[in-house]
Amino acid sequence: MTAPASAQDRWTTVENPQAMAHEGQRPPDNHVHTHWSWDTADSSTMRRACEKAVQLGLPAIAFTEHLDFTVWDPDDRATDEGLVERHASRHAEIDVEGYFAELEDVRGRFPELRILSGVETGEPHLFGSSVAAYLRDAPVDRILGSLHSLAKGGRLYGVGHLLWDDADGTMRRYLGELVDMIESSAVFQVLAHADFPRRYWPGGTHRYVEKDYEEEYRAVFRALARSGRALEINTTSPLASADQMRWFHEEGGEAVSFGSDAHTPSAVGQKFDLAVDVVKAAGFRPGRDRFDFWRR
């Protein structure tokens, strides 16, 4: 089934004086998963996520399901690099027909909430041809770029698997790969969870020292700023510090997106008040309207 065309155009022309962003407004949640993602339970429906968003007073929600590949196109960079499989993969395809049917249902049920279609593209720089083919048939409003895995011996391994052998080396390699991903893939609008490996840090997240990787972070943020794209503050990951968000600001970053990375409805919008404080402290403010990214 071919999905409906992106609804973004019909929203950008809305004129509503009450929609102007202000200091007390919670931002949109631009990173939410439902049962259409391979790692999310059947009980995590769009309807329940929307109910939570309305309860919190969020202006918008984006359903960004995991777009990962276990079989890739001959024209993908992964093929050129000799990658043959994902290690211990549970990844599964998105049911496009089911996803868009449920999306249209909740758009009718929740007219007070802007509901965006979306995907979270895993390693988009390695799967450019496969991602493009998917989006031709299923265009969406919000595209996140994520790095969950790194190559080793012809396979892609989740970074959590690699940390136990060499946490410091894996983290530096991860951040370097993010620069490559940003510079070689233009398909995504938002860089998601820039320090994803921190979730799985050996001995606990409290042992992770963000400052040790400042120069590597700054290289990522410079590349992202040059591309004009947004950095996500992810509230499922251990929350990025004001220092990290300030580094992005100092490197020329223009926009910040808020994402809960919710895999259960109860996690939609989690810690957004704290995230707002962090982003403000770094020098960003609400954007052009209440649906926009926050901007410098």
N, C-alpha and C positions, 0 to 999 in steps of 0.2 A: 504494500500500500504506500502511495505517496502522501506524505504528511502535508497539512495545510501550510501555506506560505507563512513566513515570519510575520507576527502581529506587531512588530516593533513600530512600523510606520504609522499605524493607526493610533498609537499611543503618544508619539512624539509631537503630534499636532494638538493634543488636548490642551485647552486653555481653562485653567481653574485657579483663580486667585488664592484659594485656600490651600493649593498644593505646593506653594512656595515653602522651601525648607526653612526651618528655624531651629534654634539651639536645643529646644526640648523634644524635637521629633526623633523617634527611633528610625534607624535606616532600614532599607530593604534587606531581606535575607536572600543573598544571591547564590547560595550553595546549599541545596537541600536534596536528599535522596529519599526515594520511596521504594516500594517493592519491585519496581521496574529495574532497580540496580541489583546486580548479582549478589551483593553482600548485605542485602537488607531484607528484613522479615516481611512476610505476606501481610502482617498486621499494620505495616507502615504505609498507609494509604494517603493519597493526595488530599482527600477530604479531611482527614484527621490533622494533617499538617496545616491546612488552611484554617481550620478551627483554632489551632494554636496561634497562628499568625494574627488572626483577628483579635483573639483574646489579648495579645500583647500590644495591639495597636500598630503592627507593622504595616507600612503602606504597600509592600509588594513582597512576593516570594518567587524564587526561580527553582524549578525542578530540574536539577542538573544531574542526570543519571550517568553512571559510569559507562564510558565508551572505550572499551579495551579490546585488544585483538589477540587471539591465540593462533589464528591463521592469517597471514598477511599477504599483501599483493606483491607480485614480482617487482613492481616499480617502487615499493617502499624502501626507504633507507635501511630498515632492518634486514631486508634481503641482501642488499649490497654489503652489509657489514657481517654477513654470515650467521646471523641469529636464526636459530631453528625452532625454538620453543620457549615457553615460560615455565619456570620451575614450579612444580606442584600447583598448577593453576586451577582455580575454581571459576575463572572469569566466564561470563556468558553474555550472549548478545542481548540487546534491548529489543523487546517486543514493540516495534514501532506502532503498529496498529492499535494495540492495547493502550500504550502510553498516550497517544494523541486522543483516543476516545475518552479516557479518564480526564485528560486535561480540559477538553471541551465541557465535560460534565461539571467540573469544579468552577470553571469560568462562569457558567450559568448560575451555580449555587452561591457564589461569593462575589457579587458585582462590586462590592466595596473594596475589594482587594485586587491589585494588579497581579496577574499570574503569568509568569514568563515560562516558556519552554526552554530547555537547555540540555547541555551535555557537559560532562567533565572528561576531557580527552586525556587519556593516559599516554605519556611519551609521544606527543603529537609530532615531534620532529623525526621520530623513527617510522611513523605510519602515515605520512602525508597523503599518499595516494588512497589508502583505505579510509582515512578520515574524510577526504574530499568526496569519495564515492558515497559514504553514508550521508553526508550533509546535502548532497544533490537530491536525494530522495526524501530527506527529513530535515529541512532547514529549521533552525531554532533561533531564539532571541538571544540567549546567553551561552557563551562558550568559555569554559574554564580550561586552562592548561595546567596539567599536573605531571609531576615526576614521582612515580611510586617505586620504580625498579631501575636497576643498573645491570649492564651486561657483564657476564663472566663466563668464559669458556663456551661461547656460542649459545648461552641461555640468558634470559632475563630473570633476575632474582629480585624479589622484594627487598628493599633496603634494610628492613628489620632483620632479615636473614644474614646480611653481610656485616652488620654492625658488630656482631659478637666476635668476629675474627680481627677486626681493625676499625674501631669506632672513629677515631680521629681521621684516619685515611679515607674511610668511607664518606664521612661528612664533607671533607674537602673535595673529594671527587664528585659528590652529589651536587655541591654548589657550583662547581665548574661545569657540570653537565647541564645545570639550569641555564647558565650563560649560553651554552651551545643551543639549547632548546629555544630560548628567546630569539636568538639571532638567526636561527634556521627554520623557524615555523612562525608564520604570521596568522595562523588560523584562529588563535584564541584571543579573547579580549581581556581576560583577567588571569594573572598568575596566582594559582591557589597554593596555600600552605607552603611557603618558601622554605620552611625548615621542618618538613615532614618527618625526617629521621628522628628528630628530637622526641617524638611520641614513644619511640622504642629504645631509648637510650639505655645502654647496659647499666644496671644498678639503680635505675629510676631517673625520671626527668629532672629531679632536683640536682643531679650530678652534672647536668649539661651547663657549660659555661659559654654563653652566647658571645661574649667579648672575644673569646679565642678565635672566632671566625669573622671578625669585623671586616677585614679586607676582602674576604671571599663574598660576604653579604653585599658589600658595597659594589663589587664587580657585577653581581646579579642586578642590583638596583640601578646601576648606571645603564646596563643593557636594556632593562625594562623601561627606564625613563626615556632613553633614546627612541624606543619603539612607540612611545606615547600611550602605553597600556597601563592598566590599573594593577595595583598590588592588593591581594586579599589579606585582611586580618581574620584569621581563622580561629573560631572560638571553641572548637573541639581540640585542636592542637593546644599544647600548653601556650597560653596567650603570648603573642609577641610583645616584647617590651616597648616602652616609649622610645628607648634608644634605637631599637631596630627600625621602628617607623620613622624616627628622626633621620636615620641614615638614608632611608629612601627619599625623604624630603630634601636632604642636603645634596643628594646625587641628582636632583632635578625631577624627582617623581611628581606627577601631576594629580593622580587620583588613587583613592583607596576604596575597595569594595569590602563589605562586611559579609561573612559567610559562616553560618553555624556548622556546616558540614554534617548536618543532622542526618542520622540513620534511623531515628525514631521520632515520632511527632512531638514528644515531650521536649526534645532538644532543639526544636526550631527557635531561633532567636535567643538561644542561651548566652548568658554573659554579655549581652549587647550593651548594657549600660556601662559595664566596665570597659568594654572595647571602645566605646565612644570616648571615654575619658582618656584612654591611651592614645587614640588617634588625634584628639584635640591637643593633647600635650605635645605631640609631634608637629603641630602646625597646620593640620587639615581641618576644614569646616564643611558644613553641609553644602551640597552642590546647587545646581540651577533650580531644581525643584525637589520635592520629597522622594522622588523615584531615582534620582541621580546618584552617581558615586559621590563620595566626599572629595573635596578638592583643596589645593593649597591656596 
